[in-house]
Amino acid sequence: MEKEKHHIVPYKVYFYILITLIILTFMSIGITKINLGGYSVLGALIFSTIKSVLVLTWFMHLKFDQPFLRFMVGFVALVFFAIIFITFLDYYYR
C-alpha cells in the first residue's frame, strides 16, 4: 500500500467531464424528440455508452488503475454486450 502512486487530478478536469456528461444527457433527451424509428434506441445506447466510459475512466479512476483491472472491466462489458446482442437476436427472430 505504501508503494502505490497517488494521482492528483485537477478539479478543472472533473468540471469538464461533468459538463460533458450534462451535455450528453441533454443530447440523449433531445434524440427522443427526433423521429428516428428503430434507430432511436441505438442512439440512446451510444450516448449511454459514452457516458459510462467517461464515468468509469475518470470518476471511478479506472484510468489510473492497474491494466489487469481495465482488462477485467472490458471483459465484463464485452460479455454484457454479447448478452444484449443475443437477446436482440432472439427477439428479432421470433
N, C-alpha and C positions, 0 to 999 in steps of 0.2 A: 504494500500500500504506500509506503513512503517513497518508492521509486517511481510512482506514477507521475506523469507530466500533467500539470494543470493547465487548462486553456482558459484564456480570458477573451470573451467575445464582447466587443463594444456594444453599448446599448443602441447605437445607431443601426447596426446590422439587424438587431431584433425589431427595431422600429420599421425598417424597410421590409422585412419579412411579414410583419403584421399588416402593413399597408397592402402588400401584395396579396395576402390572404383575404383581406376585406374586398379588394377589387375583384378577385376571382370568385368570391361569394356572390357579389352583385352580378357578375357576368353569368354565373350559373343560374341565378334567379332570372336574369334577363333572357336567357336562352329558352326558358319555358314560355315566354311571351311570343316567340317566333315559332311559326308552324313548320317544323322540320320533319314531321311524320315520324317514321321509325328511328330517325337519327337524333331525336331529342334525348333519348336515353343514352346514346353513345356520347353526345356532347356533355351531358351531365357527368357521366363516368370519367371522361377525360379531365374535366375540371376537378373532380374529386380526387383523382389520382395525382394530379399535380399538387393539390393542396396537401395530400397525405405525404408526399415525398418531401415537401418543404417542412412540414411539422416533424417528420421523422429525422431529417438531417440536421435541422437547426435547434428546434425546441427540445427534442429528446437527445440531442448531442450525439447522434449516430455518426456524424461526420468525424468526430474525434475519437470514436471507439476503435477497438481492435478490428482488423479485417475479418476475423472469424465471425464476429457478431453481425457485421454487414452482410456477410455471406448467408448467415442463418436467416436474417430478415428477408433477404432477396429470395431465398428458397421458400420460405413461408408464403411470400407474396406470389411466387410462381405457382405453388400448389393451390392457393386461393383462386387465382385467375383460371387455372385449369378446371377447378370445380365449377366455377361460374360458367365457363365455356361449355362444359359438358351439360350443365343444366339448361343452358340456352339451346343446345343442340337437341336435347330431349324434348323440350317444349316446341321447338320448330318442327320436328318430325312426327309429332303426334297427330 
